[in-house]
Amino acid sequence: MSTALPKTADVVVVGGGIVGAATAQALARAGMKPLVLEKGAFGGAVSGASLACISTHMMDLEELKLLAWTRARWAELDAEIGGFEYNRCGQLRFIAREADIAVAEGWIAAERAAGLTPELLDPAAVREIEPALTGPILAASWSALDAVVNPFLAVRALLADAQRHGATVRAHTHVTAVRTDGGRVTGVATPAGTVDTPHVVLAAGPWAAKLAAPLGVVLPMLPRKAQCLATVRVPPVIRRVVGACESAGGVEAGYTQIQQAREGQVLFNTVLAGGTAQAGGADKNDGTGAAAVTPPPVVPPVDLAFVRDSVETLLWLFPGLADIAVLRSWVRYEAVTPDSRFVAGPAGPDGLWIAAGDNGTGFVRSPAIGRLITDGILERDPPFDTALYRADRFAMAAAA
Ligand SMILES: Cc1cc2nc3c(=O)[nH]c(=O)nc-3n(C[C@H](O)[C@H](O)[C@H](O)COP(=O)(O)OP(=O)(O)OC[C@H]3O[C@@H](n4cnc5c(N)ncnc54)[C@H](O)[C@@H]3O)c2cc1C
């Protein structure tokens, strides 16, 4: 198989994380011949380090249509492609404070009004579906249709399917610039040469802002650290995704997510304060001065306080795991936007498309983002609202 860089492509997708992979898969299935260029290994940035919960619960009420679509799409992808350990295990969100019962009830009522099926469980009902969760919780919400996938296998499965349908993929190929002529995209530059193309999709996570800036496109997108720890393998004990009830929804500092991998490791995730990748910063992006900030090239060190706090929370919920040993912990960069939503759609010169700004929940949304970009390029209407993701929404809000 040739590893030379193709000279032309229908579309160049910059970034081989889950968003780039899902976009290439959707494009290829729609009959286009995309080229995916990844500067490192496929899934080697945040995507491969993910817990990859496919969830609609306690996320974003305005995005429920997209979330319901994308959750269903993951189930279809499992049936069509498979190979990524799709597991519809359901998700519990535990409640530790009296005040959070009303918070959970609010989310449940709104989601049920939109046709979803979450419910509130008392501790006895929680233990029926998660027997080892014997900690002193007050209640939990339960979203039975939520699922998990293996993140590395999912990136690979989508790229493989894209290739079967006409895509080409190249790892270790750094896109250094998007080329334009007369207000139109004409190609990309890499150290291995240039590729001519009328469409470039920036699925480059928090690095998208740097690639877009020379084209006059300001993306207020900041890197944020997300940390995970894994224990040694233990026999199956945690059956569901177990998260904390979140008043704001989505993923913010202090967020908790626990699950057990198929191989047996117990995994614990949160995001760390630091919207500018600096310790102690806010976890929200306020949109000021963002364009110049890109993640440092090195993988950031782990926060040991997080490891200690995570183990405490784990044992509070699952006291039976008292003898468990932590194996390792890792940190990766997510891309946060001021309104915690993706930027997905056209921007700047004709033919430039942005597919970045995952805000810590990009895995679940990736098939929908891929569909949105594909429909945009093919001038079709996607099955959900695109206005929420417009690249110019921050400038419009500032002008207003
Ligand atoms: C511990 C943890 C748990 C998580 N849990 C969940 C979860 O349960 N559910 C969920 O939905 N999400 C979860 N997430 C978030 C999710 O993993 C991310 O939102 C998602 O993976 C983002 O995908 P991406 O493709 O946008 O980014 P990335 O994976 O960062 O991909 C971008 C790619 O672009 C490449 N790139 C950048 N610049 C260039 C360039 N110039 N040329 C070529 N390539 C370039 C990078 O190398 C990178 O591989 C979690 C994240 C972490 C860390």
The ligand as an SDF file (V2000), in Angstrom:
LIG
                    3D

 53 58  0  0  0  0  0  0  0  0999 V2000
  -10.6040   11.0030   30.6510 C   0  0  0  0  0  0  0  0  0  0  0  0
  -11.5990   11.4830   29.6350 C   0  0  0  0  0  0  0  0  0  0  0  0
  -12.9010   11.0240   29.6510 C   0  0  0  0  0  0  0  0  0  0  0  0
  -13.8190   11.4480   28.6840 C   0  0  0  0  0  0  0  0  0  0  0  0
  -15.0640   10.9250   28.7080 N   0  0  0  0  0  0  0  0  0  0  0  0
  -15.9420   11.2570   27.7300 C   0  0  0  0  0  0  0  0  0  0  0  0
  -17.2240   10.6460   27.6800 C   0  0  0  0  0  0  0  0  0  0  0  0
  -17.5640    9.8280   28.5330 O   0  0  0  0  0  0  0  0  0  0  0  0
  -18.0750   10.9840   26.6640 N   0  0  0  0  0  0  0  0  0  0  0  0
  -17.7330   11.8990   25.7080 C   0  0  0  0  0  0  0  0  0  0  0  0
  -18.5410   12.1690   24.8160 O   0  0  0  0  0  0  0  0  0  0  0  0
  -16.5120   12.4920   25.7280 N   0  0  0  0  0  0  0  0  0  0  0  0
  -15.6170   12.1830   26.7140 C   0  0  0  0  0  0  0  0  0  0  0  0
  -14.3950   12.7740   26.7580 N   0  0  0  0  0  0  0  0  0  0  0  0
  -14.0880   13.8120   25.7920 C   0  0  0  0  0  0  0  0  0  0  0  0
  -13.7930   13.2180   24.4110 C   0  0  0  0  0  0  0  0  0  0  0  0
  -12.7740   12.2450   24.5350 O   0  0  0  0  0  0  0  0  0  0  0  0
  -13.3690   14.3370   23.4860 C   0  0  0  0  0  0  0  0  0  0  0  0
  -14.3920   15.3150   23.4820 O   0  0  0  0  0  0  0  0  0  0  0  0
  -13.1510   13.8480   22.0530 C   0  0  0  0  0  0  0  0  0  0  0  0
  -12.2870   12.7450   22.0430 O   0  0  0  0  0  0  0  0  0  0  0  0
  -12.6070   14.9810   21.2030 C   0  0  0  0  0  0  0  0  0  0  0  0
  -12.2670   14.4510   19.9600 O   0  0  0  0  0  0  0  0  0  0  0  0
  -11.5310   15.3270   18.8680 P   0  0  0  0  0  0  0  0  0  0  0  0
  -11.4060   14.4660   17.6730 O   0  0  0  0  0  0  0  0  0  0  0  0
  -12.2200   16.6530   18.7450 O   0  0  0  0  0  0  0  0  0  0  0  0
  -10.1240   15.6880   19.5310 O   0  0  0  0  0  0  0  0  0  0  0  0
   -8.7010   14.9400   19.5070 P   0  0  0  0  0  0  0  0  0  0  0  0
   -8.8130   13.5290   19.9240 O   0  0  0  0  0  0  0  0  0  0  0  0
   -7.7750   15.8310   20.2660 O   0  0  0  0  0  0  0  0  0  0  0  0
   -8.3190   14.9300   17.9780 O   0  0  0  0  0  0  0  0  0  0  0  0
   -7.7440   16.0380   17.3290 C   0  0  0  0  0  0  0  0  0  0  0  0
   -6.5750   15.4990   16.5380 C   0  0  0  0  0  0  0  0  0  0  0  0
   -6.0660   16.5270   15.6940 O   0  0  0  0  0  0  0  0  0  0  0  0
   -4.6960   16.3020   15.5550 C   0  0  0  0  0  0  0  0  0  0  0  0
   -4.0980   17.5260   15.0590 N   0  0  0  0  0  0  0  0  0  0  0  0
   -4.0140   18.7340   15.6870 C   0  0  0  0  0  0  0  0  0  0  0  0
   -3.3950   19.6230   14.9290 N   0  0  0  0  0  0  0  0  0  0  0  0
   -3.0730   18.9890   13.7760 C   0  0  0  0  0  0  0  0  0  0  0  0
   -2.4050   19.3960   12.5950 C   0  0  0  0  0  0  0  0  0  0  0  0
   -1.9540   20.6600   12.4370 N   0  0  0  0  0  0  0  0  0  0  0  0
   -2.2140   18.4710   11.5970 N   0  0  0  0  0  0  0  0  0  0  0  0
   -2.6820   17.1980   11.7350 C   0  0  0  0  0  0  0  0  0  0  0  0
   -3.3240   16.7710   12.8530 N   0  0  0  0  0  0  0  0  0  0  0  0
   -3.5140   17.6550   13.8450 C   0  0  0  0  0  0  0  0  0  0  0  0
   -4.2570   15.9280   16.9700 C   0  0  0  0  0  0  0  0  0  0  0  0
   -3.0230   15.2550   16.9820 O   0  0  0  0  0  0  0  0  0  0  0  0
   -5.4260   15.0630   17.4330 C   0  0  0  0  0  0  0  0  0  0  0  0
   -5.1790   13.6760   17.2410 O   0  0  0  0  0  0  0  0  0  0  0  0
  -13.4420   12.3850   27.7100 C   0  0  0  0  0  0  0  0  0  0  0  0
  -12.1220   12.8640   27.6950 C   0  0  0  0  0  0  0  0  0  0  0  0
  -11.2080   12.4170   28.6420 C   0  0  0  0  0  0  0  0  0  0  0  0
   -9.7940   12.9010   28.5930 C   0  0  0  0  0  0  0  0  0  0  0  0
  1  2  1  0
  2  3  1  0
  2 52  2  0
  3  4  2  0
  4  5  1  0
  4 50  1  0
  5  6  2  0
  6  7  1  0
  6 13  1  0
  7  8  2  0
  7  9  1  0
  9 10  1  0
 10 11  2  0
 10 12  1  0
 12 13  2  0
 13 14  1  0
 14 15  1  0
 14 50  1  0
 15 16  1  0
 16 17  1  0
 16 18  1  0
 18 19  1  0
 18 20  1  0
 20 21  1  0
 20 22  1  0
 22 23  1  0
 23 24  1  0
 24 25  2  0
 24 26  1  0
 24 27  1  0
 27 28  1  0
 28 29  2  0
 28 30  1  0
 28 31  1  0
 31 32  1  0
 32 33  1  0
 33 34  1  0
 33 48  1  0
 34 35  1  0
 35 36  1  0
 35 46  1  0
 36 37  1  0
 36 45  1  0
 37 38  2  0
 38 39  1  0
 39 40  1  0
 39 45  2  0
 40 41  1  0
 40 42  2  0
 42 43  1  0
 43 44  2  0
 44 45  1  0
 46 47  1  0
 46 48  1  0
 48 49  1  0
 50 51  2  0
 51 52  1  0
 52 53  1  0
M  END
$$$$
